[in-house]
Amino acid sequence: MATLRKAEYTSVSAKTKDGLVFTAAYSQKTYAQTEAFINICKTLFIVVVLGVASIQFTKDATELVLDPLERMIEKVKMIAKNPLAAATEEIDQAGVMSFM
C-alpha cells in the first residue's frame, strides 16, 4: 500500500463484536490506468473532431462569403476602369484573379 497512490487502492474495514478490526486493502491500479488511457483517447478524439470542424468551417466561410466578395470587388474595379463594360457580358465573366 505504501507504493500506491490514494486513487490506486481501496480499503475496507470491519469491526467484530469483540472489538477486533479487520482491514482489507486491494489495488485498483489497473483500473486507474485503464481509466487514464480512456480519458486520453477521449481528449484526442475531441481534438480531432474540433480540428476537422474548424477546417470545414473555414472552407465553407471562404466559399460562401469571401469568394463572392472578391468577385464583387473585381467587378467594381472593372466598372471603375471601363464603365461601358457593365453593359457587356465581360462583367459577368469576372471572377477571382481575372485581372491576371
C-alpha positions in Angstrom: 0.0 0.0 0.0 3.0 2.3 0.5 3.8 2.3 -3.2 0.3 3.0 -4.4 -1.4 6.4 -4.6 -4.7 7.0 -2.8 -6.7 6.6 -6.1 -5.0 3.3 -6.8 -6.2 1.3 -3.8 -9.3 0.8 -1.7 -9.5 -0.4 1.8 -12.5 -1.9 3.7 -12.6 -2.2 7.5 -14.9 -4.4 9.6 -15.2 -4.4 13.4 -16.3 -7.5 15.3 -18.3 -7.7 18.5 -15.1 -8.5 20.4 -13.6 -5.1 19.2 -11.2 -6.6 16.7 -10.8 -4.6 13.5 -10.1 -6.3 10.2 -8.9 -4.2 7.3 -8.6 -5.4 3.7 -6.8 -3.3 1.1 -6.7 -4.1 -2.6 -5.2 -2.5 -5.6 -7.1 -0.7 -8.3 -4.0 0.3 -10.2 -5.1 -1.5 -13.4 -8.5 0.2 -13.3 -6.9 3.6 -12.8 -4.5 3.1 -15.7 -7.3 1.9 -18.0 -9.4 4.9 -17.0 -6.5 7.3 -17.7 -5.9 5.7 -21.1 -9.6 6.1 -22.0 -9.6 9.7 -20.9 -6.5 10.4 -23.1 -8.3 8.7 -26.1 -11.4 10.8 -25.4 -9.3 14.0 -25.4 -7.5 13.1 -28.6 -10.9 12.3 -30.3 -12.3 15.7 -29.3 -9.2 17.5 -30.6 -9.5 15.7 -33.9 -13.3 16.4 -34.2 -12.7 20.1 -33.4 -9.8 20.3 -35.9 -11.9 18.8 -38.7 -14.8 21.0 -37.8 -12.7 24.2 -37.9 -11.2 23.2 -41.3 -14.7 22.7 -42.7 -16.0 25.9 -41.2 -13.1 27.8 -42.7 -13.7 26.2 -46.1 -17.4 27.0 -46.1 -16.8 30.6 -45.0 -14.3 31.0 -47.8 -16.7 29.6 -50.4 -19.8 31.3 -49.2 -18.5 34.7 -48.0 -15.0 35.6 -49.2 -15.1 34.4 -52.8 -18.3 36.3 -53.7 -17.0 39.4 -52.0 -13.7 39.2 -54.0 -15.7 38.7 -57.2 -17.8 41.8 -56.4 -14.7 43.9 -55.7 -13.2 42.8 -59.1 -16.4 43.7 -60.9 -16.4 47.1 -59.2 -12.8 47.7 -60.3 -13.6 46.6 -63.8 -16.6 49.0 -63.9 -14.4 51.8 -62.5 -11.8 51.3 -65.2 -14.4 51.0 -68.0 -18.0 52.0 -67.2 -19.2 50.7 -70.6 -18.1 47.2 -69.6 -21.1 47.0 -67.2 -23.3 46.6 -70.2 -21.3 43.7 -71.7 -21.1 40.1 -70.7 -17.5 40.6 -69.7 -18.5 41.8 -66.3 -20.5 38.6 -65.7 -17.4 36.5 -66.5 -15.3 38.4 -64.0 -14.1 36.1 -61.3 -11.3 35.7 -58.8 -8.0 36.7 -60.3 -9.5 37.8 -63.6 -7.0 40.7 -63.9 -4.0 38.4 -64.1 
